[in-house]
């Protein structure tokens, strides 16, 4: 089943969230982005600059 809805996996350090994200991404319909809100990693990954280190994600 295809959907355009994002899946956001969050967790604290060493909680297994990277493993969960990579496991989910084995589906051909899911793309994995490692630490999408990390300013240091995201540099050059997105067309827009990430202005803040911490973000509040809402359903909207």
N, CA, C and O atoms as a Maestro MAE file, in Angstrom:
{
 s_m_m2io_version
 :::
 2.0.0
}

f_m_ct {
 s_m_title
 :::
 protein
 m_atom[240] {
  # First column is atom index #
  i_m_mmod_type
  r_m_x_coord
  r_m_y_coord
  r_m_z_coord
  i_m_residue_number
  s_m_chain_name
  s_m_pdb_residue_name
  s_m_pdb_atom_name
  i_m_atomic_number
  :::
  1 25 0.838 -1.172 0.000 1 A "UNK " " N  " 7
  2 3 0.000 0.000 0.000 1 A "UNK " " CA " 6
  3 2 0.888 1.241 0.000 1 A "UNK " " C  " 6
  4 15 1.749 1.377 0.869 1 A "UNK " " O  " 8
  5 25 0.698 2.132 -0.941 2 A "UNK " " N  " 7
  6 3 1.485 3.351 -1.037 2 A "UNK " " CA " 6
  7 2 0.767 4.501 -0.355 2 A "UNK " " C  " 6
  8 15 -0.459 4.598 -0.402 2 A "UNK " " O  " 8
  9 25 1.540 5.366 0.277 3 A "UNK " " N  " 7
  10 3 1.001 6.543 0.944 3 A "UNK " " CA " 6
  11 2 2.062 7.631 0.900 3 A "UNK " " C  " 6
  12 15 3.256 7.334 0.927 3 A "UNK " " O  " 8
  13 25 1.644 8.866 0.833 4 A "UNK " " N  " 7
  14 3 2.575 9.984 0.863 4 A "UNK " " CA " 6
  15 2 2.750 10.541 2.268 4 A "UNK " " C  " 6
  16 15 3.340 11.607 2.445 4 A "UNK " " O  " 8
  17 25 2.248 9.836 3.252 5 A "UNK " " N  " 7
  18 3 2.356 10.314 4.630 5 A "UNK " " CA " 6
  19 2 3.736 10.001 5.194 5 A "UNK " " C  " 6
  20 15 4.234 8.886 5.034 5 A "UNK " " O  " 8
  21 25 4.360 10.983 5.855 6 A "UNK " " N  " 7
  22 3 5.690 10.736 6.423 6 A "UNK " " CA " 6
  23 2 5.632 9.869 7.675 6 A "UNK " " C  " 6
  24 15 4.615 9.821 8.367 6 A "UNK " " O  " 8
  25 25 6.728 9.192 7.951 7 A "UNK " " N  " 7
  26 3 6.894 8.418 9.181 7 A "UNK " " CA " 6
  27 2 8.043 9.076 9.930 7 A "UNK " " C  " 6
  28 15 9.159 9.132 9.414 7 A "UNK " " O  " 8
  29 25 7.797 9.569 11.119 8 A "UNK " " N  " 7
  30 3 8.843 10.193 11.920 8 A "UNK " " CA " 6
  31 2 9.137 9.297 13.107 8 A "UNK " " C  " 6
  32 15 8.276 9.084 13.960 8 A "UNK " " O  " 8
  33 25 10.357 8.770 13.162 9 A "UNK " " N  " 7
  34 3 10.789 7.920 14.267 9 A "UNK " " CA " 6
  35 2 11.695 8.764 15.158 9 A "UNK " " C  " 6
  36 15 12.710 9.286 14.697 9 A "UNK " " O  " 8
  37 25 11.335 8.897 16.416 10 A "UNK " " N  " 7
  38 3 12.151 9.676 17.343 10 A "UNK " " CA " 6
  39 2 12.551 8.815 18.526 10 A "UNK " " C  " 6
  40 15 11.933 7.785 18.794 10 A "UNK " " O  " 8
  41 25 13.577 9.237 19.224 11 A "UNK " " N  " 7
  42 3 14.020 8.511 20.407 11 A "UNK " " CA " 6
  43 2 15.214 9.208 21.034 11 A "UNK " " C  " 6
  44 15 15.809 10.103 20.434 11 A "UNK " " O  " 8
  45 25 15.551 8.802 22.216 12 A "UNK " " N  " 7
  46 3 16.720 9.368 22.887 12 A "UNK " " CA " 6
  47 2 17.973 8.636 22.421 12 A "UNK " " C  " 6
  48 15 17.897 7.671 21.660 12 A "UNK " " O  " 8
  49 25 19.105 9.101 22.882 13 A "UNK " " N  " 7
  50 3 20.380 8.477 22.506 13 A "UNK " " CA " 6
  51 2 20.374 6.993 22.845 13 A "UNK " " C  " 6
  52 15 19.908 6.585 23.909 13 A "UNK " " O  " 8
  53 25 20.900 6.196 21.920 14 A "UNK " " N  " 7
  54 3 21.062 4.749 22.116 14 A "UNK " " CA " 6
  55 2 19.738 4.026 22.410 14 A "UNK " " C  " 6
  56 15 19.716 3.036 23.141 14 A "UNK " " O  " 8
  57 25 18.644 4.528 21.838 15 A "UNK " " N  " 7
  58 3 17.335 3.919 22.108 15 A "UNK " " CA " 6
  59 2 16.888 2.936 21.035 15 A "UNK " " C  " 6
  60 15 15.893 2.233 21.211 15 A "UNK " " O  " 8
  61 25 17.616 2.882 19.925 16 A "UNK " " N  " 7
  62 3 17.232 1.981 18.846 16 A "UNK " " CA " 6
  63 2 16.457 2.652 17.734 16 A "UNK " " C  " 6
  64 15 15.981 1.971 16.826 16 A "UNK " " O  " 8
  65 25 16.314 3.975 17.776 17 A "UNK " " N  " 7
  66 3 15.528 4.662 16.747 17 A "UNK " " CA " 6
  67 2 16.178 4.567 15.364 17 A "UNK " " C  " 6
  68 15 15.465 4.481 14.364 17 A "UNK " " O  " 8
  69 25 17.505 4.579 15.282 18 A "UNK " " N  " 7
  70 3 18.180 4.410 13.989 18 A "UNK " " CA " 6
  71 2 17.906 3.021 13.432 18 A "UNK " " C  " 6
  72 15 17.626 2.872 12.243 18 A "UNK " " O  " 8
  73 25 17.984 2.018 14.272 19 A "UNK " " N  " 7
  74 3 17.708 0.648 13.837 19 A "UNK " " CA " 6
  75 2 16.269 0.520 13.329 19 A "UNK " " C  " 6
  76 15 16.025 -0.090 12.288 19 A "UNK " " O  " 8
  77 25 15.320 1.099 14.070 20 A "UNK " " N  " 7
  78 3 13.912 1.056 13.652 20 A "UNK " " CA " 6
  79 2 13.744 1.750 12.302 20 A "UNK " " C  " 6
  80 15 13.102 1.208 11.402 20 A "UNK " " O  " 8
  81 25 14.321 2.955 12.155 21 A "UNK " " N  " 7
  82 3 14.211 3.688 10.893 21 A "UNK " " CA " 6
  83 2 14.780 2.916 9.721 21 A "UNK " " C  " 6
  84 15 14.166 2.855 8.656 21 A "UNK " " O  " 8
  85 25 15.956 2.323 9.912 22 A "UNK " " N  " 7
  86 3 16.569 1.543 8.833 22 A "UNK " " CA " 6
  87 2 15.776 0.277 8.523 22 A "UNK " " C  " 6
  88 15 15.685 -0.128 7.364 22 A "UNK " " O  " 8
  89 25 15.203 -0.349 9.549 23 A "UNK " " N  " 7
  90 3 14.389 -1.541 9.335 23 A "UNK " " CA " 6
  91 2 13.129 -1.203 8.537 23 A "UNK " " C  " 6
  92 15 12.769 -1.929 7.611 23 A "UNK " " O  " 8
  93 25 12.464 -0.110 8.891 24 A "UNK " " N  " 7
  94 3 11.266 0.321 8.151 24 A "UNK " " CA " 6
  95 2 11.628 0.646 6.704 24 A "UNK " " C  " 6
  96 15 10.839 0.397 5.793 24 A "UNK " " O  " 8
  97 25 12.813 1.197 6.495 25 A "UNK " " N  " 7
  98 3 13.187 1.621 5.142 25 A "UNK " " CA " 6
  99 2 13.531 0.463 4.210 25 A "UNK " " C  " 6
  100 15 13.812 0.695 3.034 25 A "UNK " " O  " 8
  101 25 13.517 -0.764 4.695 26 A "UNK " " N  " 7
  102 3 13.700 -1.907 3.795 26 A "UNK " " CA " 6
  103 2 12.541 -2.020 2.806 26 A "UNK " " C  " 6
  104 15 12.668 -2.670 1.768 26 A "UNK " " O  " 8
  105 25 11.413 -1.390 3.128 27 A "UNK " " N  " 7
  106 3 10.308 -1.354 2.178 27 A "UNK " " CA " 6
  107 2 10.722 -0.487 0.992 27 A "UNK " " C  " 6
  108 15 11.340 0.561 1.185 27 A "UNK " " O  " 8
  109 25 10.397 -0.900 -0.223 28 A "UNK " " N  " 7
  110 3 10.770 -0.084 -1.385 28 A "UNK " " CA " 6
  111 2 10.005 1.236 -1.458 28 A "UNK " " C  " 6
  112 15 10.336 2.090 -2.280 28 A "UNK " " O  " 8
  113 25 9.000 1.415 -0.622 29 A "UNK " " N  " 7
  114 3 8.191 2.624 -0.639 29 A "UNK " " CA " 6
  115 2 8.587 3.628 0.435 29 A "UNK " " C  " 6
  116 15 7.954 4.674 0.575 29 A "UNK " " O  " 8
  117 25 9.630 3.312 1.193 30 A "UNK " " N  " 7
  118 3 10.048 4.174 2.299 30 A "UNK " " CA " 6
  119 2 11.484 4.612 2.072 30 A "UNK " " C  " 6
  120 15 12.340 3.801 1.719 30 A "UNK " " O  " 8
  121 25 11.743 5.891 2.274 31 A "UNK " " N  " 7
  122 3 13.103 6.429 2.168 31 A "UNK " " CA " 6
  123 2 13.581 6.840 3.556 31 A "UNK " " C  " 6
  124 15 12.834 7.471 4.303 31 A "UNK " " O  " 8
  125 25 14.800 6.494 3.903 32 A "UNK " " N  " 7
  126 3 15.371 6.780 5.217 32 A "UNK " " CA " 6
  127 2 16.253 8.022 5.141 32 A "UNK " " C  " 6
  128 15 17.121 8.118 4.273 32 A "UNK " " O  " 8
  129 25 16.034 8.967 6.047 33 A "UNK " " N  " 7
  130 3 16.889 10.148 6.174 33 A "UNK " " CA " 6
  131 2 17.421 10.150 7.593 33 A "UNK " " C  " 6
  132 15 16.652 10.273 8.546 33 A "UNK " " O  " 8
  133 25 18.731 10.014 7.743 34 A "UNK " " N  " 7
  134 3 19.361 9.953 9.063 34 A "UNK " " CA " 6
  135 2 19.400 11.343 9.691 34 A "UNK " " C  " 6
  136 15 19.949 12.276 9.106 34 A "UNK " " O  " 8
  137 25 18.818 11.481 10.882 35 A "UNK " " N  " 7
  138 3 18.797 12.725 11.655 35 A "UNK " " CA " 6
  139 2 18.442 13.944 10.796 35 A "UNK " " C  " 6
  140 15 19.277 14.826 10.597 35 A "UNK " " O  " 8
  141 25 17.209 13.994 10.289 36 A "UNK " " N  " 7
  142 3 16.830 15.073 9.369 36 A "UNK " " CA " 6
  143 2 16.842 16.471 9.997 36 A "UNK " " C  " 6
  144 15 16.920 17.463 9.272 36 A "UNK " " O  " 8
  145 25 16.767 16.570 11.326 37 A "UNK " " N  " 7
  146 3 16.764 17.883 11.969 37 A "UNK " " CA " 6
  147 2 18.115 18.248 12.568 37 A "UNK " " C  " 6
  148 15 18.228 19.269 13.246 37 A "UNK " " O  " 8
  149 25 19.133 17.442 12.333 38 A "UNK " " N  " 7
  150 3 20.469 17.734 12.838 38 A "UNK " " CA " 6
  151 2 21.122 18.739 11.894 38 A "UNK " " C  " 6
  152 15 21.389 18.422 10.735 38 A "UNK " " O  " 8
  153 25 21.380 19.949 12.387 39 A "UNK " " N  " 7
  154 3 21.905 21.024 11.549 39 A "UNK " " CA " 6
  155 2 23.240 20.635 10.920 39 A "UNK " " C  " 6
  156 15 23.476 20.947 9.752 39 A "UNK " " O  " 8
  157 25 24.113 19.966 11.659 40 A "UNK " " N  " 7
  158 3 25.425 19.598 11.138 40 A "UNK " " CA " 6
  159 2 25.329 18.569 10.009 40 A "UNK " " C  " 6
  160 15 26.077 18.658 9.035 40 A "UNK " " O  " 8
  161 25 24.431 17.607 10.120 41 A "UNK " " N  " 7
  162 3 24.282 16.565 9.098 41 A "UNK " " CA " 6
  163 2 23.484 17.075 7.907 41 A "UNK " " C  " 6
  164 15 23.781 16.729 6.763 41 A "UNK " " O  " 8
  165 25 22.475 17.893 8.170 42 A "UNK " " N  " 7
  166 3 21.562 18.343 7.123 42 A "UNK " " CA " 6
  167 2 22.172 19.373 6.180 42 A "UNK " " C  " 6
  168 15 21.592 19.659 5.133 42 A "UNK " " O  " 8
  169 25 23.318 19.932 6.521 43 A "UNK " " N  " 7
  170 3 23.960 20.943 5.674 43 A "UNK " " CA " 6
  171 2 24.165 20.391 4.263 43 A "UNK " " C  " 6
  172 15 24.880 19.405 4.086 43 A "UNK " " O  " 8
  173 25 23.556 21.004 3.277 44 A "UNK " " N  " 7
  174 3 23.697 20.575 1.895 44 A "UNK " " CA " 6
  175 2 22.738 19.469 1.476 44 A "UNK " " C  " 6
  176 15 22.708 19.091 0.305 44 A "UNK " " O  " 8
  177 25 21.950 18.941 2.421 45 A "UNK " " N  " 7
  178 3 21.012 17.865 2.107 45 A "UNK " " CA " 6
  179 2 19.695 18.408 1.568 45 A "UNK " " C  " 6
  180 15 19.073 17.797 0.699 45 A "UNK " " O  " 8
  181 25 19.275 19.554 2.085 46 A "UNK " " N  " 7
  182 3 17.984 20.134 1.727 46 A "UNK " " CA " 6
  183 2 18.167 21.420 0.948 46 A "UNK " " C  " 6
  184 15 19.209 22.069 1.041 46 A "UNK " " O  " 8
  185 25 17.155 21.788 0.181 47 A "UNK " " N  " 7
  186 3 17.227 23.031 -0.589 47 A "UNK " " CA " 6
  187 2 17.044 24.251 0.309 47 A "UNK " " C  " 6
  188 15 17.441 25.356 -0.063 47 A "UNK " " O  " 8
  189 25 16.447 24.064 1.486 48 A "UNK " " N  " 7
  190 3 16.255 25.174 2.423 48 A "UNK " " CA " 6
  191 2 17.158 24.982 3.633 48 A "UNK " " C  " 6
  192 15 17.419 23.855 4.055 48 A "UNK " " O  " 8
  193 25 17.630 26.093 4.185 49 A "UNK " " N  " 7
  194 3 18.488 26.044 5.363 49 A "UNK " " CA " 6
  195 2 17.646 25.747 6.604 49 A "UNK " " C  " 6
  196 15 16.546 26.280 6.748 49 A "UNK " " O  " 8
  197 25 18.150 24.909 7.488 50 A "UNK " " N  " 7
  198 3 17.472 24.607 8.748 50 A "UNK " " CA " 6
  199 2 17.925 25.649 9.774 50 A "UNK " " C  " 6
  200 15 19.097 25.675 10.148 50 A "UNK " " O  " 8
  201 25 17.005 26.509 10.233 51 A "UNK " " N  " 7
  202 3 17.407 27.645 11.065 51 A "UNK " " CA " 6
  203 2 17.676 27.334 12.535 51 A "UNK " " C  " 6
  204 15 18.413 28.074 13.186 51 A "UNK " " O  " 8
  205 25 17.104 26.268 13.071 52 A "UNK " " N  " 7
  206 3 17.219 25.994 14.504 52 A "UNK " " CA " 6
  207 2 17.671 24.572 14.759 52 A "UNK " " C  " 6
  208 15 17.462 23.678 13.939 52 A "UNK " " O  " 8
  209 25 18.293 24.379 15.907 53 A "UNK " " N  " 7
  210 3 18.768 23.049 16.295 53 A "UNK " " CA " 6
  211 2 17.619 22.149 16.760 53 A "UNK " " C  " 6
  212 15 17.613 20.952 16.472 53 A "UNK " " O  " 8
  213 25 16.646 22.723 17.481 54 A "UNK " " N  " 7
  214 3 15.517 21.942 17.988 54 A "UNK " " CA " 6
  215 2 14.237 22.398 17.294 54 A "UNK " " C  " 6
  216 15 14.033 23.592 17.075 54 A "UNK " " O  " 8
  217 25 13.386 21.448 16.954 55 A "UNK " " N  " 7
  218 3 12.145 21.736 16.242 55 A "UNK " " CA " 6
  219 2 10.967 21.133 16.984 55 A "UNK " " C  " 6
  220 15 11.099 20.127 17.681 55 A "UNK " " O  " 8
  221 25 9.825 21.761 16.825 56 A "UNK " " N  " 7
  222 3 8.582 21.220 17.347 56 A "UNK " " CA " 6
  223 2 7.777 20.759 16.143 56 A "UNK " " C  " 6
  224 15 7.424 21.573 15.290 56 A "UNK " " O  " 8
  225 25 7.485 19.488 16.059 57 A "UNK " " N  " 7
  226 3 6.777 18.926 14.912 57 A "UNK " " CA " 6
  227 2 5.309 18.755 15.296 57 A "UNK " " C  " 6
  228 15 4.982 18.133 16.307 57 A "UNK " " O  " 8
  229 25 4.438 19.318 14.471 58 A "UNK " " N  " 7
  230 3 2.999 19.233 14.703 58 A "UNK " " CA " 6
  231 2 2.354 18.381 13.608 58 A "UNK " " C  " 6
  232 15 2.984 18.126 12.582 58 A "UNK " " O  " 8
  233 25 1.120 17.943 13.806 59 A "UNK " " N  " 7
  234 3 0.436 17.167 12.765 59 A "UNK " " CA " 6
  235 2 0.238 17.923 11.463 59 A "UNK " " C  " 6
  236 15 0.109 17.302 10.408 59 A "UNK " " O  " 8
  237 25 0.209 19.253 11.511 60 A "UNK " " N  " 7
  238 3 0.009 20.055 10.310 60 A "UNK " " CA " 6
  239 2 1.240 19.972 9.434 60 A "UNK " " C  " 6
  240 15 1.280 20.581 8.365 60 A "UNK " " O  " 8
  :::
 }
 m_bond[239] {
  # First column is bond index #
  i_m_from
  i_m_to
  i_m_order
  :::
  1 1 2 1
  2 2 3 1
  3 3 4 2
  4 3 5 1
  5 5 6 1
  6 6 7 1
  7 7 8 2
  8 7 9 1
  9 9 10 1
  10 10 11 1
  11 11 12 2
  12 11 13 1
  13 13 14 1
  14 14 15 1
  15 15 16 2
  16 15 17 1
  17 17 18 1
  18 18 19 1
  19 19 20 2
  20 19 21 1
  21 21 22 1
  22 22 23 1
  23 23 24 2
  24 23 25 1
  25 25 26 1
  26 26 27 1
  27 27 28 2
  28 27 29 1
  29 29 30 1
  30 30 31 1
  31 31 32 2
  32 31 33 1
  33 33 34 1
  34 34 35 1
  35 35 36 2
  36 35 37 1
  37 37 38 1
  38 38 39 1
  39 39 40 2
  40 39 41 1
  41 41 42 1
  42 42 43 1
  43 43 44 2
  44 43 45 1
  45 45 46 1
  46 46 47 1
  47 47 48 2
  48 47 49 1
  49 49 50 1
  50 50 51 1
  51 51 52 2
  52 51 53 1
  53 53 54 1
  54 54 55 1
  55 55 56 2
  56 55 57 1
  57 57 58 1
  58 58 59 1
  59 59 60 2
  60 59 61 1
  61 61 62 1
  62 62 63 1
  63 63 64 2
  64 63 65 1
  65 65 66 1
  66 66 67 1
  67 67 68 2
  68 67 69 1
  69 69 70 1
  70 70 71 1
  71 71 72 2
  72 71 73 1
  73 73 74 1
  74 74 75 1
  75 75 76 2
  76 75 77 1
  77 77 78 1
  78 78 79 1
  79 79 80 2
  80 79 81 1
  81 81 82 1
  82 82 83 1
  83 83 84 2
  84 83 85 1
  85 85 86 1
  86 86 87 1
  87 87 88 2
  88 87 89 1
  89 89 90 1
  90 90 91 1
  91 91 92 2
  92 91 93 1
  93 93 94 1
  94 94 95 1
  95 95 96 2
  96 95 97 1
  97 97 98 1
  98 98 99 1
  99 99 100 2
  100 99 101 1
  101 101 102 1
  102 102 103 1
  103 103 104 2
  104 103 105 1
  105 105 106 1
  106 106 107 1
  107 107 108 2
  108 107 109 1
  109 109 110 1
  110 110 111 1
  111 111 112 2
  112 111 113 1
  113 113 114 1
  114 114 115 1
  115 115 116 2
  116 115 117 1
  117 117 118 1
  118 118 119 1
  119 119 120 2
  120 119 121 1
  121 121 122 1
  122 122 123 1
  123 123 124 2
  124 123 125 1
  125 125 126 1
  126 126 127 1
  127 127 128 2
  128 127 129 1
  129 129 130 1
  130 130 131 1
  131 131 132 2
  132 131 133 1
  133 133 134 1
  134 134 135 1
  135 135 136 2
  136 135 137 1
  137 137 138 1
  138 138 139 1
  139 139 140 2
  140 139 141 1
  141 141 142 1
  142 142 143 1
  143 143 144 2
  144 143 145 1
  145 145 146 1
  146 146 147 1
  147 147 148 2
  148 147 149 1
  149 149 150 1
  150 150 151 1
  151 151 152 2
  152 151 153 1
  153 153 154 1
  154 154 155 1
  155 155 156 2
  156 155 157 1
  157 157 158 1
  158 158 159 1
  159 159 160 2
  160 159 161 1
  161 161 162 1
  162 162 163 1
  163 163 164 2
  164 163 165 1
  165 165 166 1
  166 166 167 1
  167 167 168 2
  168 167 169 1
  169 169 170 1
  170 170 171 1
  171 171 172 2
  172 171 173 1
  173 173 174 1
  174 174 175 1
  175 175 176 2
  176 175 177 1
  177 177 178 1
  178 178 179 1
  179 179 180 2
  180 179 181 1
  181 181 182 1
  182 182 183 1
  183 183 184 2
  184 183 185 1
  185 185 186 1
  186 186 187 1
  187 187 188 2
  188 187 189 1
  189 189 190 1
  190 190 191 1
  191 191 192 2
  192 191 193 1
  193 193 194 1
  194 194 195 1
  195 195 196 2
  196 195 197 1
  197 197 198 1
  198 198 199 1
  199 199 200 2
  200 199 201 1
  201 201 202 1
  202 202 203 1
  203 203 204 2
  204 203 205 1
  205 205 206 1
  206 206 207 1
  207 207 208 2
  208 207 209 1
  209 209 210 1
  210 210 211 1
  211 211 212 2
  212 211 213 1
  213 213 214 1
  214 214 215 1
  215 215 216 2
  216 215 217 1
  217 217 218 1
  218 218 219 1
  219 219 220 2
  220 219 221 1
  221 221 222 1
  222 222 223 1
  223 223 224 2
  224 223 225 1
  225 225 226 1
  226 226 227 1
  227 227 228 2
  228 227 229 1
  229 229 230 1
  230 230 231 1
  231 231 232 2
  232 231 233 1
  233 233 234 1
  234 234 235 1
  235 235 236 2
  236 235 237 1
  237 237 238 1
  238 238 239 1
  239 239 240 2
  :::
 }
}
